[in-house]
Structure formats: C-alpha cells, structure tokens
C-alpha cells in the first residue's frame, strides 16, 4: 500500500478547546511508592485471569499475581514489593460502577524486582513470543485494553498505523511519552514491524503537538520504513477508523476490521510497553496518567498500577472531594469516588472545572436544528436515535438507524443547543438492547433444553412401549409353543393307548 502525502478529511467532527498546554509545562513526574496498592485483577477485555497468590504472601515487583485463563485474557502483576493483605471485591474505575476482584498489597518501600527474564525476540519463534506476550500483561493502553498478543498473531499486514493523535481535550499522556520516551516508542514500532513482518509504519499525530513532531521527525529522518503524517486537530481524529481514513483514504466497512484491509493500529503507550517487555523483560506495572482540570499543578505522572488516585490528585493540588472524570470530557465517565486505583485503561484524571460545573444541566426539548447530524463522524441521524431511544423503540434503532454504528464520541452532545445528553440516551438504549438479547438467548437456551427434555421423555416412552410389546410378543410365542407341545404330547399319548388296545 502506497501512503500518499494527502490528508483525507472525514465527515463531521468538532474543534473543541484542547486545554492541553496546561499539563505539558513540566516533565513526567513520579510520586513516592504508595503504602497500599489496590490492583484490580481484570484490567482488560476478556476473561477474568486466575489469581495465583494468597493473603499473607510476600510478592516482588513484576511478580505474576493472576495468570490468563484463555486466549482472550491477560496477566496481572504486582506493581511493587510487599505483602498481600486482601483479595476481595473493591471499587474500580468502570462505567458500570460495580466492584470487582482486586489484590491489595501493603508495600514495603523496597520496590524489589523479580529477576527479569531478558530475551532476544529474533531468536524465538513467533509462537514462543506470543506465549510470552500472553503473560506480559500488555493490553491496548489507549483505552480499549484488548490483549495485545492477539493483535500480534495476524498475518498479511502491510501497514502499521500508530495512533498518536490523542484528540480528546485535556489528555496529554501520549504527547509527553513521545517526547520523553522517544527511543522506547520507536523501538516498539520496530519490534512490531519485525514480528508481523510489516514493511511500513505511519505515525498519525495531530498538529497541536509541535515538540513531539519535531523530536520524532529528527529521530526517523534516516529511516525509510517509518513516516510521520501530521493531521488536522479535529475531534475525533483518534478514533481508529477515522484515523485510518485520514492517513490512507481507506474506509473500513462497519462490519470489518482494519486487519482485513492489511492494516493494524497500535497506540503510543502500548508500543512503549512492548519495547520495555521485549528488551528488558518488564511487564506492565505502570502507566502515564494526565492529571488536569481544576488542579493547581496539572501534570503527567508515571503511576504504578494500583496507586490510589487521591494521591495523584493531592500531589497535583486538586480537591479530592470534587467530581473526577476518568478520560476526557467527551468520552470519559465520572468516578464514584477517589478511593479507587490507577488501572491500565486510565489515561487521564480530569477534575471538574468551573466551566463544566457552571454549565446548565437541565435538558430542553429538541428543536430539530440538525447540528448533531452535521458533526456525526459515523454519518448517523442522532436526533432520530434520540427520539427512538427515548421512546424505547429498540427494533427501529437497530434495524433502521444503525445505533451500534455510533462510536459514542460525544460530538452530538457537544453541539446540542438544547443541552440534551444524547450519548447517554444511546448508551441506555444499547444496554437495554444487549440485556434484551441476553434475556432472549437465555430464553432460547431454556426452550431448547425443554424441547430436548420433551423429546427425551417421548423417546423413552416409545422405547418402553416397544420393550413391553416385545416382551408380550415373546410371552405369546412361548405360550403357543407350549400349547403345541402339549397337543403333540396328547396326540402321541392317544396313539400309544390305541396301539396298546389293538395288541
């Protein structure tokens, strides 16, 4: 695939105030090791990994504490050394607000590593490397958290696209990572290219990151296999399909995946993690988190997985009693409290700003201005989705208006003059449809089991009737034979008597 210099503009999108400069004034910061690390066991899409440590056990930094159980699963590791003091359900940062299993470690301050296994990827088979990747804990760190080893187990990829757009307002963790961890970032790109045998890579980066652009341009100047493509600052350019179109002009069909077009997409933080694992044996035990919004010292932090977020907020001069959004203002969600921990999916902690707080929260009637239609990057009809979601006409939503093509970017809510939380309606409708489908699936399974039970009862009844008939038939034959034998005996006895009389 030949990548042209042209930028292909996608439909819709918005240009909100980025608020990015406030958190990029200082280098990435580390804070002291927390006294307790609350490490959620499942931090990825897929099956819950199997916990292999027990309460009271001493663990080392980087030690495996939960191992993957299926292919669509990922490992979890201890972020520092210390004693496991509890294994139970804890509050976690998730839109559902539901608790999940977590391992809590009381740290000893020594931060003692396990003995890291260093290996040379070029000397291992692809199967061996993928097996190691399963236990690395590396998932999509852009927010999707899909196990990375699955994305690496694909053939016939001719283009690697690196998602460095970071289009959501306030978030700058990838920008700072590219500036300060440039070598690991580019090494991660090379490792993926070598592993899947990809001939070319394109870094798609928004034009509002001049320092990262300058540093990357210099670093890849002599490398013909990696190119840099600066794209316009338009939200949601960081959406996978939108980014692919911006760079290549290829429209990925709604039911297709990029890999089917010979394209694979990786996030900046994921590539850095791959480099650290391949060259140092380090599993994922930390990530860069932007702490911004209504705080005195907005900054990016390299935080250990499991760090209570109130410690980051306090260091940044934030109010731990304020509402906190995980992610950006467009696609993020409010956290139930600050007594939860950093996870692999947490790229940003946004304290509610005065502007957000003072924004009218009341919803007014839709005036059918169609502004939402003009900005929808998925080219849907948001106002129709809203009406049908509000009236619970779920069949129309799925069949006629393609609700599940909505990427929940929030552009429609952003421009709505009636202050309607459109995305919330879509999320509600999607959850109801999924629940209905699940209920139907359960009902179908129950009906199939009942039908099978009735068939089994009918079969057993027929088999029992056949056995009884066979038994009766057998009895009748025996009686006939006995009767014939008795008649023969009687005739033979009569003939014998006749013979005796004649004599």
Secondary structure as the mmCIF struct_conf table of DSSP 4:
data_model
#
loop_
_struct_conf.conf_type_id
_struct_conf.id
_struct_conf.beg_label_comp_id
_struct_conf.beg_label_asym_id
_struct_conf.beg_label_seq_id
_struct_conf.end_label_comp_id
_struct_conf.end_label_asym_id
_struct_conf.end_label_seq_id
HELX_LH_PP_P HELX_LH_PP_P1 UNK A 2 UNK A 4
BEND BEND1 UNK A 5 UNK A 5
HELX_LH_PP_P HELX_LH_PP_P2 UNK A 9 UNK A 10
BEND BEND2 UNK A 11 UNK A 11
STRN STRN1 UNK A 14 UNK A 14
HELX_RH_3T_P HELX_RH_3T_P1 UNK A 21 UNK A 23
BEND BEND3 UNK A 24 UNK A 26
STRN STRN2 UNK A 29 UNK A 29
HELX_LH_PP_P HELX_LH_PP_P3 UNK A 32 UNK A 34
BEND BEND4 UNK A 35 UNK A 35
STRN STRN3 UNK A 36 UNK A 40
BEND BEND5 UNK A 41 UNK A 41
BEND BEND6 UNK A 44 UNK A 47
HELX_LH_PP_P HELX_LH_PP_P4 UNK A 48 UNK A 49
STRN STRN4 UNK A 50 UNK A 51
TURN_TY1_P TURN_TY1_P1 UNK A 55 UNK A 56
STRN STRN5 UNK A 58 UNK A 59
STRN STRN6 UNK A 61 UNK A 61
TURN_TY1_P TURN_TY1_P2 UNK A 62 UNK A 62
STRN STRN7 UNK A 64 UNK A 67
BEND BEND7 UNK A 70 UNK A 72
STRN STRN8 UNK A 76 UNK A 77
BEND BEND8 UNK A 79 UNK A 80
STRN STRN9 UNK A 82 UNK A 90
BEND BEND9 UNK A 93 UNK A 93
TURN_TY1_P TURN_TY1_P3 UNK A 95 UNK A 96
STRN STRN10 UNK A 100 UNK A 107
BEND BEND10 UNK A 109 UNK A 109
HELX_LH_PP_P HELX_LH_PP_P5 UNK A 112 UNK A 112
STRN STRN11 UNK A 113 UNK A 113
HELX_LH_PP_P HELX_LH_PP_P6 UNK A 114 UNK A 114
HELX_RH_3T_P HELX_RH_3T_P2 UNK A 121 UNK A 123
BEND BEND11 UNK A 124 UNK A 124
HELX_RH_AL_P HELX_RH_AL_P1 UNK A 126 UNK A 134
TURN_TY1_P TURN_TY1_P4 UNK A 135 UNK A 137
STRN STRN12 UNK A 139 UNK A 139
TURN_TY1_P TURN_TY1_P5 UNK A 141 UNK A 144
STRN STRN13 UNK A 147 UNK A 147
HELX_RH_AL_P HELX_RH_AL_P2 UNK A 148 UNK A 152
BEND BEND12 UNK A 153 UNK A 153
STRN STRN14 UNK A 159 UNK A 164
BEND BEND13 UNK A 168 UNK A 168
TURN_TY1_P TURN_TY1_P6 UNK A 169 UNK A 170
HELX_RH_AL_P HELX_RH_AL_P3 UNK A 173 UNK A 180
BEND BEND14 UNK A 181 UNK A 181
HELX_RH_AL_P HELX_RH_AL_P4 UNK A 182 UNK A 196
TURN_TY1_P TURN_TY1_P7 UNK A 197 UNK A 197
BEND BEND15 UNK A 199 UNK A 199
STRN STRN15 UNK A 200 UNK A 206
TURN_TY1_P TURN_TY1_P8 UNK A 207 UNK A 208
HELX_RH_AL_P HELX_RH_AL_P5 UNK A 210 UNK A 219
TURN_TY1_P TURN_TY1_P9 UNK A 220 UNK A 222
TURN_TY1_P TURN_TY1_P10 UNK A 224 UNK A 225
STRN STRN16 UNK A 226 UNK A 231
STRN STRN17 UNK A 235 UNK A 235
TURN_TY1_P TURN_TY1_P11 UNK A 236 UNK A 238
BEND BEND16 UNK A 239 UNK A 239
HELX_RH_AL_P HELX_RH_AL_P6 UNK A 240 UNK A 248
HELX_LH_PP_P HELX_LH_PP_P7 UNK A 250 UNK A 253
TURN_TY1_P TURN_TY1_P12 UNK A 254 UNK A 255
HELX_RH_3T_P HELX_RH_3T_P3 UNK A 258 UNK A 261
TURN_TY1_P TURN_TY1_P13 UNK A 262 UNK A 262
STRN STRN18 UNK A 263 UNK A 267
HELX_RH_AL_P HELX_RH_AL_P7 UNK A 268 UNK A 280
BEND BEND17 UNK A 284 UNK A 284
STRN STRN19 UNK A 286 UNK A 293
BEND BEND18 UNK A 294 UNK A 294
STRN STRN20 UNK A 295 UNK A 295
BEND BEND19 UNK A 296 UNK A 297
STRN STRN21 UNK A 299 UNK A 304
TURN_TY1_P TURN_TY1_P14 UNK A 305 UNK A 306
STRN STRN22 UNK A 307 UNK A 308
HELX_RH_AL_P HELX_RH_AL_P8 UNK A 309 UNK A 315
TURN_TY1_P TURN_TY1_P15 UNK A 316 UNK A 317
STRN STRN23 UNK A 318 UNK A 318
TURN_TY1_P TURN_TY1_P16 UNK A 320 UNK A 321
BEND BEND20 UNK A 322 UNK A 322
STRN STRN24 UNK A 324 UNK A 326
BEND BEND21 UNK A 327 UNK A 327
TURN_TY1_P TURN_TY1_P17 UNK A 329 UNK A 331
STRN STRN25 UNK A 333 UNK A 334
BEND BEND22 UNK A 336 UNK A 336
BEND BEND23 UNK A 338 UNK A 338
BEND BEND24 UNK A 340 UNK A 340
STRN STRN26 UNK A 341 UNK A 341
TURN_TY1_P TURN_TY1_P18 UNK A 344 UNK A 345
STRN STRN27 UNK A 348 UNK A 351
HELX_LH_PP_P HELX_LH_PP_P8 UNK A 352 UNK A 353
HELX_RH_AL_P HELX_RH_AL_P9 UNK A 354 UNK A 358
BEND BEND25 UNK A 359 UNK A 359
HELX_RH_AL_P HELX_RH_AL_P10 UNK A 371 UNK A 375
TURN_TY1_P TURN_TY1_P19 UNK A 377 UNK A 378
HELX_RH_AL_P HELX_RH_AL_P11 UNK A 382 UNK A 390
TURN_TY1_P TURN_TY1_P20 UNK A 391 UNK A 392
HELX_RH_AL_P HELX_RH_AL_P12 UNK A 394 UNK A 399
TURN_TY1_P TURN_TY1_P21 UNK A 400 UNK A 400
BEND BEND26 UNK A 401 UNK A 401
HELX_RH_3T_P HELX_RH_3T_P4 UNK A 403 UNK A 405
HELX_RH_AL_P HELX_RH_AL_P13 UNK A 411 UNK A 415
TURN_TY1_P TURN_TY1_P22 UNK A 417 UNK A 418
HELX_RH_AL_P HELX_RH_AL_P14 UNK A 422 UNK A 502
#
